Amino acid sequence: MLRRGRRLLRVRRRLTRAPGMLTGWAAGVAATVLEAVGGTPLVCLRHVVPEDDAEVLVKLEGANPTGSYKDRMAVAILEGARGRGALRPGQRVVEFTGGSTGSSLAFVCAVLGHPLSLVTSDAFSPEKLRTMRAFGADLTVVPSEQGRITPDLFVRMRAEVDRIAADEDAFWTDQFHNNDALTGYAGLGREIVEQAGGPVDVFCAAVGTAGMLAGVAEVLRAAGPTRVVALEPASSPALTAGVGGPHRVEGTATGIVPPLLTDGVYDEARAVEEDDARILARRLAREDGVFVGTSSALNVAGALAVAREAGPGRTVVTVAADTGLKYLAGDLFDLG
């Protein structure tokens, strides 16, 4: 415990010395709730990380207004489109989504005054669908195959988007190809560098659209040498084995290599067992007080594996994409 205590003290000193920590909403009163996006905590895991492994730091993106890092992307995409004139005042917006993107788009559209149509599925948590509706979005729910996320599901959801865009003259945010997302996630990367007190050794995260991994990686590498590891569920190993498959890790692994995951974005891809992530989600809550869903636990599982190899004196950073509050209706925390 003494060695771990010294390492934690080093982290605390770095965080204390980091300049400009009070940015955005933390510096004063926000003019609108959109300014509450970002400025999330970076915390050091104490109990789930073995004593002689590298430090594992986790960015708690559940502190964003809708409880997800997707808020960053939604603000960047919609404000970027409005700034270019691609999105007219009051024009309808449309997207297909597994949940968190939809909640974030609904939140930002509500503030900016855009009606929103979202195409989603019963494969995703009911909390997320209810959140979309709470912000005023119109939902089209595409049925899944026994509640599983499959490549075919996204094909059918995309077909509904095309129909709505044509019938309603709607602006499609096209999250899988939209480079404005990188701008939004670059802010997350700058916060990591600032809060960690400088460059980090490794950054790892699961891939959905890949916008977060790409946006953060560019910033971290500009600050210093950083190894970037792309993660995916082992049940849908498009990056590591070239094939997709059914899984239950929301927000990840659509069965394709996403267009934003261009050459050079990552140094290595790794597959993580979904069951291991689900077990770790429960451990994180009970041992470190970090309350997250399956995709975030998969990120931490990947980070723990990398930290074991990197050894003491190194720093591994990952992201808790959202909060465990979005997964209480499912079986993730159902321990009987």
C-alpha positions in Angstrom: 0.0 0.0 0.0 2.9 2.4 0.6 4.1 2.2 -3.0 0.5 2.8 -4.3 0.1 5.7 -1.8 3.3 7.4 -3.2 2.0 7.0 -6.8 -1.4 8.5 -5.8 0.4 11.4 -4.2 2.3 12.0 -7.5 -1.0 12.1 -9.4 -2.5 14.5 -6.9 0.5 16.8 -7.2 0.3 16.8 -11.0 -3.4 17.6 -10.8 -2.8 20.4 -8.3 -0.1 21.9 -10.5 -2.1 21.6 -13.8 -2.7 25.2 -15.1 -6.2 26.5 -16.0 -8.1 23.8 -14.2 -11.2 26.0 -13.8 -12.4 26.2 -17.4 -15.9 26.4 -18.9 -18.7 26.1 -16.4 -16.4 25.6 -13.4 -15.0 29.1 -13.8 -18.3 30.8 -13.1 -21.9 31.0 -14.3 -22.6 29.4 -17.7 -24.6 31.5 -20.1 -26.4 28.4 -21.4 -26.5 24.8 -20.4 -24.4 24.0 -23.5 -21.4 25.6 -21.8 -21.8 22.9 -19.1 -20.4 20.4 -21.5 -16.9 19.3 -20.7 -14.7 20.0 -17.7 -15.2 16.5 -16.4 -13.1 14.9 -13.6 -10.0 12.7 -14.2 -9.6 10.2 -11.4 -7.1 7.6 -10.4 -8.3 4.0 -9.8 -7.1 2.7 -6.4 -8.5 -0.7 -5.8 -9.0 -2.6 -9.1 -5.5 -1.9 -10.2 -2.8 -4.3 -8.9 0.0 -2.8 -6.9 2.9 -3.1 -9.4 1.0 -2.0 -12.5 0.9 1.3 -14.2 -1.4 4.0 -12.9 -4.9 3.9 -14.5 -6.7 7.3 -14.9 -10.3 7.4 -15.9 -12.1 10.5 -17.4 -15.6 10.5 -15.9 -17.7 11.7 -18.8 -20.9 11.0 -16.9 -20.5 14.5 -15.4 -21.7 16.0 -18.7 -25.3 17.3 -18.8 -26.9 14.1 -20.3 -24.4 11.9 -18.5 -22.3 11.0 -21.6 -19.3 12.1 -23.6 -21.5 12.3 -26.7 -22.6 15.8 -25.5 -19.2 17.0 -26.8 -19.9 15.6 -30.2 -23.5 16.8 -30.4 -22.5 20.4 -29.6 -19.6 20.4 -32.1 -21.7 18.8 -35.0 -24.7 21.0 -34.6 -22.9 24.3 -34.0 -20.5 23.5 -36.8 -23.4 22.9 -39.3 -25.2 26.0 -38.2 -22.0 28.1 -38.6 -21.6 26.9 -42.2 -25.2 27.3 -43.0 -25.7 23.6 -43.6 -28.3 23.5 -40.9 -30.9 26.2 -41.1 -32.7 27.7 -38.1 -35.6 25.5 -37.1 -34.7 22.8 -39.6 -35.4 19.2 -38.5 -32.4 17.0 -37.6 -32.2 13.2 -38.1 -29.8 10.5 -37.0 -29.7 6.8 -36.2 -28.3 6.0 -32.7 -27.8 3.4 -30.1 -28.8 5.8 -27.4 -26.2 8.2 -26.0 -25.8 10.1 -29.3 -29.5 10.4 -29.5 -29.8 11.7 -26.0 -27.1 14.2 -26.6 -28.5 15.4 -30.0 -31.9 15.7 -28.4 -30.5 17.8 -25.6 -28.6 20.2 -27.9 -31.5 20.4 -30.4 -33.9 21.3 -27.5 -31.6 24.3 -26.6 -31.0 25.4 -30.2 -34.6 25.0 -31.3 -34.4 22.2 -33.9 -37.0 19.4 -34.1 -35.3 16.0 -34.0 -36.1 12.6 -35.5 -34.1 9.7 -34.1 -34.0 6.1 -35.4 -33.1 3.6 -32.7 -33.8 0.1 -31.5 -35.1 -2.0 -28.7 -31.6 -3.5 -28.5 -30.6 -0.4 -26.5 -31.4 0.5 -22.9 -34.9 1.8 -22.3 -33.5 4.6 -20.1 -31.7 6.1 -23.2 -34.9 5.9 -25.3 -36.9 7.6 -22.6 -34.2 10.3 -22.3 -34.5 11.1 -26.0 -38.2 11.4 -25.7 -37.9 13.6 -22.6 -35.9 16.1 -24.6 -38.6 16.2 -27.3 -37.2 13.8 -30.0 -39.5 11.8 -32.2 -38.4 8.1 -32.2 -38.6 5.4 -34.8 -37.8 2.1 -33.0 -36.4 -0.6 -35.3 -36.8 -4.2 -33.8 -33.7 -6.2 -33.1 -32.9 -9.8 -33.1 -33.5 -11.0 -29.6 -32.2 -7.7 -28.1 -28.8 -8.2 -29.7 -26.7 -5.5 -31.6 -26.0 -6.8 -35.1 -24.5 -5.3 -38.3 -27.8 -5.8 -40.0 -29.6 -3.7 -37.4 -27.5 -0.6 -38.4 -28.3 -1.2 -42.1 -32.1 -1.2 -41.3 -31.8 1.9 -39.1 -29.9 3.7 -41.8 -32.6 3.0 -44.3 -35.1 4.7 -42.0 -32.8 7.8 -41.7 -32.8 8.0 -45.5 -36.5 7.9 -45.6 -37.0 10.6 -43.0 -34.3 12.9 -44.5 -36.1 12.7 -47.9 -39.7 13.1 -46.5 -39.0 15.8 -43.9 -36.1 17.8 -45.5 -34.1 16.9 -42.5 -30.4 17.6 -41.8 -28.6 14.2 -41.3 -25.8 14.7 -38.7 -24.0 11.6 -40.2 -22.0 10.8 -37.1 -19.9 8.1 -38.7 -18.5 10.5 -41.3 -18.7 13.9 -39.6 -15.3 15.5 -38.9 -16.9 18.1 -36.6 -17.0 15.3 -34.0 -13.2 15.4 -33.9 -13.4 19.1 -32.9 -15.7 18.2 -30.0 -13.5 15.4 -28.8 -10.3 17.4 -29.1 -11.5 19.3 -26.0 -11.5 16.0 -24.1 -7.9 15.4 -25.1 -6.8 18.9 -24.0 -8.5 18.3 -20.7 -6.6 15.0 -20.2 -3.3 16.7 -20.9 -4.1 19.6 -18.6 -5.4 17.5 -15.7 -2.6 14.9 -15.9 0.0 17.6 -15.9 1.5 16.7 -19.3 1.7 13.8 -21.8 0.4 10.3 -20.9 2.0 7.0 -21.9 -1.1 5.1 -23.2 -4.6 6.0 -24.2 -7.2 3.3 -24.9 -10.9 3.3 -25.7 -13.5 1.3 -27.4 -14.5 2.2 -31.0 -18.1 3.0 -32.1 -17.9 5.8 -34.6 -14.2 6.2 -33.6 -14.6 10.0 -33.4 -13.6 10.1 -29.7 -10.5 7.9 -30.2 -9.4 9.9 -33.2 -10.0 13.3 -31.7 -8.3 12.6 -28.4 -5.4 10.7 -30.0 -4.4 13.7 -32.1 -4.2 16.0 -29.1 -2.4 13.5 -26.9 0.2 12.8 -29.5 0.8 16.5 -30.0 1.6 16.8 -26.3 4.1 13.9 -26.3 4.6 10.3 -27.3 1.4 8.4 -26.6 0.5 4.8 -27.6 -3.1 4.6 -28.7 -5.0 1.3 -28.3 -8.4 0.7 -29.9 -10.7 -1.7 -28.1 -13.7 -3.7 -29.1 -15.8 -6.6 -27.7 -14.4 -10.0 -28.5 -17.8 -11.0 -29.8 -17.6 -8.5 -32.7 -13.9 -8.3 -33.6 -14.0 -6.2 -36.8 -10.7 -4.5 -36.0 -8.8 -7.6 -34.7 -10.3 -10.4 -36.8 -12.1 -8.6 -39.7 -15.5 -9.8 -38.8 -18.5 -8.3 -36.9 -20.9 -10.2 -34.7 -23.8 -9.9 -32.2 -23.0 -8.4 -28.9 -24.5 -6.3 -26.0 -21.9 -3.5 -25.5 -23.9 -0.4 -26.5 -22.1 2.3 -28.3 -19.4 0.1 -29.8 -18.6 -2.4 -32.6 -21.1 -1.7 -35.4 -19.5 -4.5 -37.4 -17.4 -2.3 -39.7 -14.2 -0.3 -39.5 -15.7 3.2 -39.1 -14.6 5.8 -41.7 -13.2 8.1 -38.9 -10.7 5.4 -37.9 -8.2 6.3 -40.6 -4.7 5.0 -41.0 -2.4 6.0 -38.1 -5.2 6.8 -35.6 -4.3 3.9 -33.4 -1.2 1.7 -32.8 -2.9 -1.5 -31.7 -6.3 -3.0 -31.6 -7.4 -5.4 -28.8 -10.5 -7.4 -28.1 -12.0 -7.6 -24.6 -14.5 -10.3 -23.4 -17.9 -8.8 -22.7 -18.4 -11.0 -19.7 -15.2 -9.7 -18.2 -16.4 -6.1 -18.7 -19.7 -6.8 -17.1 -18.0 -8.3 -14.0 -15.6 -5.4 -13.8 -18.5 -2.9 -14.0 -19.8 -4.3 -10.7 -16.3 -4.3 -9.2 -15.7 -0.7 -10.2 -18.9 0.4 -8.4 -18.2 -1.6 -5.2 -14.4 -1.1 -4.9 -13.6 2.2 -6.5 -17.0 3.9 -6.4 -17.0 4.4 -10.2 -20.5 3.7 -11.5 -20.5 3.0 -15.2 -22.0 0.8 -18.0 -20.6 -2.1 -20.0 -18.7 0.0 -22.6 -17.0 2.0 -20.0 -16.1 -1.1 -18.0 -14.7 -2.6 -21.3 -12.5 0.5 -21.6 -11.2 0.0 -18.1 -10.7 -3.7 -18.7 -8.5 -2.9 -21.7 -6.7 -0.2 -19.6 -6.0 -2.7 -16.9 -4.5 -5.2 -19.3 -2.2 -2.5 -20.8 -1.3 -1.2 -17.3 -0.2 -4.8 -16.4 2.2 -4.9 -19.3 3.4 -1.3 -18.9 4.4 -1.6 -15.3 5.0 1.0 -12.6 6.0 4.5 -13.5 3.7 4.6 -16.5 0.3 6.2 -16.9 -2.6 4.7 -18.8 -5.7 6.8 -19.5 -9.2 5.7 -20.6 -12.7 7.1 -20.6 -15.9 6.3 -18.7 -18.2 7.1 -21.6 -21.3 7.5 -19.4 -22.9 6.7 -16.1 -24.3 3.4 -14.7 -27.6 5.2 -14.2 -28.3 4.5 -17.8 -28.2 0.7 -17.3 -30.3 0.1 -14.2 -33.3 -1.3 -16.1 -31.2 -4.1 -17.7 -29.4 -7.0 -16.0 -25.9 -5.5 -15.7 -26.4 -4.8 -12.0 -29.0 -7.4 -11.4 -27.3 -9.6 -8.8 -30.4 -11.4 -7.7 
